[in-house]
Amino acid sequence: MSIQTIKLTIDGIDIEVEKGTTLLEAARSAGIRIPTLCDDRRLIPFGACRLCMVQQKGKSELIPSCFTPAKEGMEILTRSPEIIDSRRLQLQFILLNHPMICPRCEKEGECELQKLVYEYGVEETLYPWERMASPPDERSPLLQRDPNKCILCGRCVRICDEVQGVGELSFSNRGIKTVIDTDFHRPLRCEFCGQCLDTCPVGAITSDCFDYRIKAWELKETTTPCPYCACGCSLTIGSKEGEIKRVFSNPEKGPSDGNLCVKGRFGWDFIDHPERLKAPLLRVNGVFKEVSWEEALRFVAQKFESIKEQDGPNAIAGIVSNRLTNEEYYLVGKLFRNTIGTDRIALSGERSIRGLTEGLAKTLGMAASTNSIQEIRQADCLLVIGGDPAQTHPIIKNEIHLAIRRNRAQLIVLGSYDIGLTQTTHISPLLPSPITLLERPGMELPILYTMIQAIFKEGLENKNFIEERTEGITEFRQKLSAFKPEASGMTEEMRIKTEKAARLFAQAEKAMILIESGVWSHLNQEEVAIASSNLALITGHIGKESSGILILLEKCNAQGALDLGLSSNGGGDGKKEIIQKGLEGNLRALYLIGENPLLSDSTLGKQALEKIPFIVVQDLFMTEAAEIAQVVLPACSFVEKEGTFTNLERRVQKLNPLRSPLHQSKSDFDIFLSLLRFLEFPVQAENPEAILEEIGRVHPNYQGIQDGEQWPKGNRHLYENGFPAGRARLNPLEIKTSQPHPDSFCLIQRPSLFQSGLLSSKSDAVRRVSEKPFLEINSEDGHQLKIEDGEVVKVSTPDGNYLQMKVKYSSRVVPGVMTASYPCPLVEERGITSIKVEKLKPA
């Protein structure tokens, strides 16, 4: 469909823009600046500040450019004498209750009001007015608010509501007494994303995590991708002399549209944590001593060579973090496969990425999500499977919220507990009610195939797409006909809801499936991904904008690790197999790179490590695994090295260091390069840029890729022009069902926005807002067990492990299912376990 455009003139400049564009947007597209204080490109136009007033030639009245649509033939003036006088007058009104203390304000030099006051020559208000003073609110962690500086532009209120879907702030009181506050003037209880701080044009909202003694003009700005989840948000870091002073996100870079979560905005302080490793450590007579890099690496290389010669290359194994750069993955692959000669190298959390490697790759052809993050907001129907994006991928949650609020998208939630996004639809009766398909773990596959069965039954499948672009439909339908939903234990009520969800998904013009993924997940990633692929294929919701499948990978470069071939061969859980080899005494050396097996599998992990004679740990901190290693190598942080990350939408982003490595730490790239040289393996390229070029010659998708581009080059979504094998394969699965034991409950892990592993645990800022661990149970189960809300209980597993946990009643979880904060030692990496819950015996 062709885009309709209109032509108009602004300040004598001819402009052509898309129909529906506002005058403010049209002016900006031509490089014409119109001042504004209440406008933010992420928000719906509001018209509060009245500074963006413009004039249509030949007319006397002024019109707000921020929400006036451009029309064909308009002639607009932006700086007539009437407009200048209007802006000066409006600034006078704004200054009535705003203190002119610019030199002492935290926002000096970057305050939008300060710039406009100077530009228009307004020094003080000419109107007599006694300012209404209010004390600053410093009761909340991370964020502080000063109502005296607030200009009531409403940007903080709107971004919290429109983008975040939280609504923590609102306009209180009326008239001249209006303020922005929480309900009942309480401290903030929110996501602490700092979006209100980011959008505030003045100094009304600040953070004690930022150093405002350093002014904006003193800062060196460095843009680099976030080191946490796989969304790949772009961080613009303001620093001075290597110390971070501010963090924000440039809306023109990365997938986040300028938005950040609490970890991205405030969770960077781990880079200066006092527990950072300072120098290489070598265990001598049972005690660590600091040694030079040459001594440490030469010792490691000699031990690897000795073990390889005596016990063979398969006596050496490695487990690698999902947070290395693409270039580092390439080198570590060379180290193990080409130099040592073993395939015993595993990626941390491999079980959680099987949805890509064994799911989407088998059915569609590529081990990657099909669409871009910002396409979510244009979807008409969204199916979220197996978790809560608000806790794991907050930027994805924002996109879902925008789809619901602005596009009236239908939300379908499939899992074992409800998520906060379903509350978004209650804001307006015009929004479609969510469909929550909540069942015990293991029912995901029966529900997905009930949806597929209903689509065929009602003739809602996309016959043309199936005929032209898929294969295996006859066999698929034969096996599908044998499936009986009731045999899986599905109730009639659930079947009816599932069939309704199927109709809405099939009839939507644009529909997307979002599958949660992580070491905490209980999903069978491979089977759920295949079933989701089948659902997308039979409805034709793939190969086009805002239609496809996103697998929400957990760590920042999990996609890059897969692209570079770091997942273990054979389709199993490589990390688990390596731990098992250690338990059996079949490993002589283990190289742990940014990975701590004792965090996720403490009992078996410790037993295995104790049986391995030579352990090398390469990390930022002295982890539990490092404490029992023979060699510890200090790695540097993400702001101290170069390279690239690939996010979950296949976007390759360059890391730009803002300082040299702290203490004696080195980048993983330099460590691997040195080891390869000690092992006499020839490496021609000596820097990340040269290695990326080499990667492009080996992996075609990376050939010629530039910073910020998605692979394949120029493709925002995959399969628009067909599938790699010509046709996608409809893959029937055998659905195995098992009935739960009547005397036990299922325990699954609950990911937290504030806790995602080692890095967040070392962030003092994030720890200040982290929740205390608790056992979340349905109130029906609590009453059945005669356990009160807030009571401490004993939670035990069949193998004898137990914990004491505080109970929290919740209506989110389904009866029979309980959740515990990740990481929970009772669940470890199995994703799910059977538990028994008992009251504590009186002392």
Secondary structure in CASP SS format (residue, H / E / C, confidence):
PFRMAT SS
TARGET T0000
AUTHOR 0000-0000-0000
METHOD secondary structure of the structure
MODEL  1
M C 1.00
S C 1.00
I C 1.00
Q C 1.00
T E 1.00
I E 1.00
K E 1.00
L E 1.00
T E 1.00
I E 1.00
D C 1.00
G C 1.00
I E 1.00
D E 1.00
I E 1.00
E E 1.00
V E 1.00
E E 1.00
K C 1.00
G C 1.00
T C 1.00
T E 1.00
L H 1.00
L H 1.00
E H 1.00
A H 1.00
A H 1.00
R H 1.00
S H 1.00
A C 1.00
G C 1.00
I C 1.00
R C 1.00
I C 1.00
P C 1.00
T C 1.00
L C 1.00
C C 1.00
D C 1.00
D C 1.00
R C 1.00
R C 1.00
L C 1.00
I C 1.00
P C 1.00
F C 1.00
G C 1.00
A C 1.00
C C 1.00
R C 1.00
L C 1.00
C C 1.00
M E 1.00
V E 1.00
Q E 1.00
Q E 1.00
K C 1.00
G C 1.00
K C 1.00
S C 1.00
E C 1.00
L E 1.00
I E 1.00
P E 1.00
S C 1.00
C C 1.00
F C 1.00
T C 1.00
P E 1.00
A C 1.00
K C 1.00
E C 1.00
G C 1.00
M C 1.00
E E 1.00
I E 1.00
L E 1.00
T C 1.00
R C 1.00
S C 1.00
P H 1.00
E H 1.00
I H 1.00
I H 1.00
D H 1.00
S H 1.00
R H 1.00
R H 1.00
L H 1.00
Q H 1.00
L H 1.00
Q H 1.00
F H 1.00
I H 1.00
L H 1.00
L H 1.00
N H 1.00
H C 1.00
P C 1.00
M C 1.00
I C 1.00
C H 1.00
P H 1.00
R H 1.00
C C 1.00
E C 1.00
K C 1.00
E C 1.00
G C 1.00
E C 1.00
C C 1.00
E H 1.00
L H 1.00
Q H 1.00
K H 1.00
L H 1.00
V H 1.00
Y H 1.00
E H 1.00
Y C 1.00
G C 1.00
V C 1.00
E C 1.00
E C 1.00
T C 1.00
L C 1.00
Y C 1.00
P C 1.00
W C 1.00
E C 1.00
R C 1.00
M C 1.00
A C 1.00
S C 1.00
P C 1.00
P C 1.00
D E 1.00
E C 1.00
R C 1.00
S C 1.00
P C 1.00
L C 1.00
L E 1.00
Q E 1.00
R E 1.00
D C 1.00
P H 1.00
N H 1.00
K H 1.00
C C 1.00
I C 1.00
L C 1.00
C C 1.00
G C 1.00
R H 1.00
C H 1.00
V H 1.00
R H 1.00
I H 1.00
C H 1.00
D H 1.00
E H 1.00
V H 1.00
Q C 1.00
G C 1.00
V C 1.00
G C 1.00
E C 1.00
L C 1.00
S E 1.00
F E 1.00
S E 1.00
N C 1.00
R C 1.00
G H 1.00
I H 1.00
K H 1.00
T C 1.00
V E 1.00
I E 1.00
D E 1.00
T C 1.00
D H 1.00
F H 1.00
H H 1.00
R C 1.00
P C 1.00
L C 1.00
R C 1.00
C C 1.00
E C 1.00
F C 1.00
C C 1.00
G C 1.00
Q H 1.00
C H 1.00
L H 1.00
D H 1.00
T H 1.00
C C 1.00
P C 1.00
V C 1.00
G C 1.00
A C 1.00
I E 1.00
T E 1.00
S E 1.00
D C 1.00
C C 1.00
F C 1.00
D C 1.00
Y C 1.00
R C 1.00
I C 1.00
K C 1.00
A H 1.00
W H 1.00
E H 1.00
L C 1.00
K E 1.00
E E 1.00
T E 1.00
T E 1.00
T E 1.00
P E 1.00
C C 1.00
P C 1.00
Y C 1.00
C C 1.00
A C 1.00
C C 1.00
G C 1.00
C C 1.00
S E 1.00
L E 1.00
T E 1.00
I E 1.00
G E 1.00
S E 1.00
K E 1.00
E C 1.00
G C 1.00
E E 1.00
I E 1.00
K E 1.00
R E 1.00
V E 1.00
F E 1.00
S C 1.00
N C 1.00
P C 1.00
E C 1.00
K C 1.00
G C 1.00
P C 1.00
S C 1.00
D C 1.00
G C 1.00
N C 1.00
L C 1.00
C C 1.00
V H 1.00
K H 1.00
G H 1.00
R H 1.00
F H 1.00
G H 1.00
W H 1.00
D H 1.00
F H 1.00
I H 1.00
D H 1.00
H C 1.00
P C 1.00
E C 1.00
R E 1.00
L C 1.00
K C 1.00
A C 1.00
P C 1.00
L E 1.00
L E 1.00
R E 1.00
V E 1.00
N C 1.00
G C 1.00
V E 1.00
F E 1.00
K E 1.00
E E 1.00
V C 1.00
S C 1.00
W H 1.00
E H 1.00
E H 1.00
A H 1.00
L H 1.00
R H 1.00
F H 1.00
V H 1.00
A H 1.00
Q H 1.00
K H 1.00
F H 1.00
E H 1.00
S H 1.00
I H 1.00
K H 1.00
E H 1.00
Q H 1.00
D H 1.00
G C 1.00
P H 1.00
N H 1.00
A H 1.00
I E 1.00
A E 1.00
G E 1.00
I E 1.00
V E 1.00
S C 1.00
N C 1.00
R C 1.00
L C 1.00
T C 1.00
N H 1.00
E H 1.00
E H 1.00
Y H 1.00
Y H 1.00
L H 1.00
V H 1.00
G H 1.00
K H 1.00
L H 1.00
F H 1.00
R H 1.00
N H 1.00
T H 1.00
I H 1.00
G C 1.00
T C 1.00
D C 1.00
R C 1.00
I E 1.00
A E 1.00
L E 1.00
S C 1.00
G C 1.00
E H 1.00
R H 1.00
S H 1.00
I H 1.00
R H 1.00
G H 1.00
L H 1.00
T H 1.00
E H 1.00
G H 1.00
L H 1.00
A H 1.00
K H 1.00
T H 1.00
L C 1.00
G C 1.00
M C 1.00
A C 1.00
A C 1.00
S C 1.00
T C 1.00
N C 1.00
S C 1.00
I H 1.00
Q H 1.00
E H 1.00
I H 1.00
R H 1.00
Q H 1.00
A C 1.00
D C 1.00
C E 1.00
L E 1.00
L E 1.00
V E 1.00
I E 1.00
G C 1.00
G C 1.00
D C 1.00
P H 1.00
A H 1.00
Q H 1.00
T H 1.00
H C 1.00
P H 1.00
I H 1.00
I H 1.00
K H 1.00
N H 1.00
E H 1.00
I H 1.00
H H 1.00
L H 1.00
A H 1.00
I H 1.00
R H 1.00
R H 1.00
N H 1.00
R C 1.00
A C 1.00
Q E 1.00
L E 1.00
I E 1.00
V E 1.00
L E 1.00
G E 1.00
S C 1.00
Y E 1.00
D C 1.00
I C 1.00
G H 1.00
L H 1.00
T H 1.00
Q H 1.00
T H 1.00
T H 1.00
H H 1.00
I C 1.00
S C 1.00
P C 1.00
L C 1.00
L C 1.00
P C 1.00
S C 1.00
P C 1.00
I E 1.00
T E 1.00
L E 1.00
L E 1.00
E C 1.00
R C 1.00
P C 1.00
G C 1.00
M C 1.00
E H 1.00
L H 1.00
P H 1.00
I H 1.00
L H 1.00
Y H 1.00
T H 1.00
M H 1.00
I H 1.00
Q H 1.00
A H 1.00
I H 1.00
F H 1.00
K H 1.00
E C 1.00
G C 1.00
L C 1.00
E C 1.00
N C 1.00
K H 1.00
N H 1.00
F H 1.00
I H 1.00
E H 1.00
E H 1.00
R H 1.00
T E 1.00
E E 1.00
G C 1.00
I H 1.00
T H 1.00
E H 1.00
F H 1.00
R H 1.00
Q H 1.00
K H 1.00
L H 1.00
S H 1.00
A C 1.00
F C 1.00
K C 1.00
P H 1.00
E H 1.00
A H 1.00
S H 1.00
G C 1.00
M C 1.00
T C 1.00
E H 1.00
E H 1.00
M H 1.00
R H 1.00
I H 1.00
K H 1.00
T H 1.00
E H 1.00
K H 1.00
A H 1.00
A H 1.00
R H 1.00
L H 1.00
F H 1.00
A H 1.00
Q H 1.00
A C 1.00
E C 1.00
K C 1.00
A E 1.00
M E 1.00
I E 1.00
L E 1.00
I E 1.00
E E 1.00
S C 1.00
G C 1.00
V C 1.00
W C 1.00
S C 1.00
H C 1.00
L C 1.00
N C 1.00
Q H 1.00
E H 1.00
E H 1.00
V H 1.00
A H 1.00
I H 1.00
A H 1.00
S H 1.00
S H 1.00
N H 1.00
L H 1.00
A H 1.00
L H 1.00
I H 1.00
T H 1.00
G C 1.00
H C 1.00
I C 1.00
G C 1.00
K E 1.00
E C 1.00
S C 1.00
S E 1.00
G E 1.00
I E 1.00
L E 1.00
I E 1.00
L E 1.00
L C 1.00
E C 1.00
K C 1.00
C C 1.00
N C 1.00
A H 1.00
Q H 1.00
G H 1.00
A H 1.00
L H 1.00
D H 1.00
L C 1.00
G C 1.00
L C 1.00
S C 1.00
S C 1.00
N C 1.00
G C 1.00
G C 1.00
G C 1.00
D C 1.00
G H 1.00
K H 1.00
K H 1.00
E H 1.00
I H 1.00
I H 1.00
Q H 1.00
K H 1.00
G H 1.00
L H 1.00
E C 1.00
G C 1.00
N C 1.00
L C 1.00
R C 1.00
A E 1.00
L E 1.00
Y E 1.00
L E 1.00
I E 1.00
G C 1.00
E C 1.00
N C 1.00
P H 1.00
L H 1.00
L H 1.00
S H 1.00
D C 1.00
S H 1.00
T H 1.00
L H 1.00
G H 1.00
K H 1.00
Q H 1.00
A H 1.00
L H 1.00
E H 1.00
K C 1.00
I C 1.00
P C 1.00
F E 1.00
I E 1.00
V E 1.00
V E 1.00
Q E 1.00
D E 1.00
L C 1.00
F E 1.00
M C 1.00
T C 1.00
E H 1.00
A H 1.00
A H 1.00
E H 1.00
I C 1.00
A C 1.00
Q C 1.00
V E 1.00
V E 1.00
L E 1.00
P E 1.00
A E 1.00
C C 1.00
S C 1.00
F H 1.00
V H 1.00
E H 1.00
K C 1.00
E C 1.00
G E 1.00
T E 1.00
F E 1.00
T E 1.00
N C 1.00
L C 1.00
E C 1.00
R C 1.00
R E 1.00
V E 1.00
Q E 1.00
K E 1.00
L E 1.00
N C 1.00
P C 1.00
L C 1.00
R C 1.00
S C 1.00
P C 1.00
L C 1.00
H C 1.00
Q C 1.00
S C 1.00
K E 1.00
S C 1.00
D H 1.00
F H 1.00
D H 1.00
I H 1.00
F H 1.00
L H 1.00
S H 1.00
L H 1.00
L H 1.00
R H 1.00
F H 1.00
L C 1.00
E C 1.00
F C 1.00
P C 1.00
V C 1.00
Q C 1.00
A C 1.00
E C 1.00
N C 1.00
P H 1.00
E H 1.00
A H 1.00
I H 1.00
L H 1.00
E H 1.00
E H 1.00
I H 1.00
G H 1.00
R H 1.00
V H 1.00
H C 1.00
P H 1.00
N H 1.00
Y H 1.00
Q C 1.00
G C 1.00
I C 1.00
Q C 1.00
D C 1.00
G C 1.00
E C 1.00
Q E 1.00
W C 1.00
P C 1.00
K C 1.00
G C 1.00
N C 1.00
R C 1.00
H C 1.00
L C 1.00
Y C 1.00
E C 1.00
N C 1.00
G C 1.00
F E 1.00
P C 1.00
A C 1.00
G E 1.00
R C 1.00
A E 1.00
R E 1.00
L C 1.00
N C 1.00
P C 1.00
L C 1.00
E C 1.00
I C 1.00
K C 1.00
T C 1.00
S C 1.00
Q C 1.00
P C 1.00
H C 1.00
P C 1.00
D C 1.00
S C 1.00
F E 1.00
C E 1.00
L E 1.00
I E 1.00
Q E 1.00
R E 1.00
P C 1.00
S E 1.00
L C 1.00
F C 1.00
Q E 1.00
S C 1.00
G C 1.00
L H 1.00
L H 1.00
S H 1.00
S H 1.00
K C 1.00
S C 1.00
D H 1.00
A H 1.00
V H 1.00
R H 1.00
R C 1.00
V C 1.00
S C 1.00
E C 1.00
K C 1.00
P C 1.00
F C 1.00
L E 1.00
E E 1.00
I E 1.00
N E 1.00
S H 1.00
E H 1.00
D H 1.00
G H 1.00
H H 1.00
Q H 1.00
L H 1.00
K C 1.00
I C 1.00
E C 1.00
D C 1.00
G C 1.00
E C 1.00
V E 1.00
V E 1.00
K E 1.00
V E 1.00
S E 1.00
T C 1.00
P C 1.00
D C 1.00
G C 1.00
N C 1.00
Y E 1.00
L E 1.00
Q E 1.00
M E 1.00
K E 1.00
V E 1.00
K E 1.00
Y E 1.00
S E 1.00
S C 1.00
R C 1.00
V E 1.00
V C 1.00
P C 1.00
G C 1.00
V E 1.00
M E 1.00
T E 1.00
A E 1.00
S E 1.00
Y C 1.00
P C 1.00
C C 1.00
P C 1.00
L C 1.00
V C 1.00
E H 1.00
E H 1.00
R H 1.00
G C 1.00
I E 1.00
T E 1.00
S E 1.00
I E 1.00
K E 1.00
V E 1.00
E E 1.00
K E 1.00
L C 1.00
K C 1.00
P C 1.00
A C 1.00
END
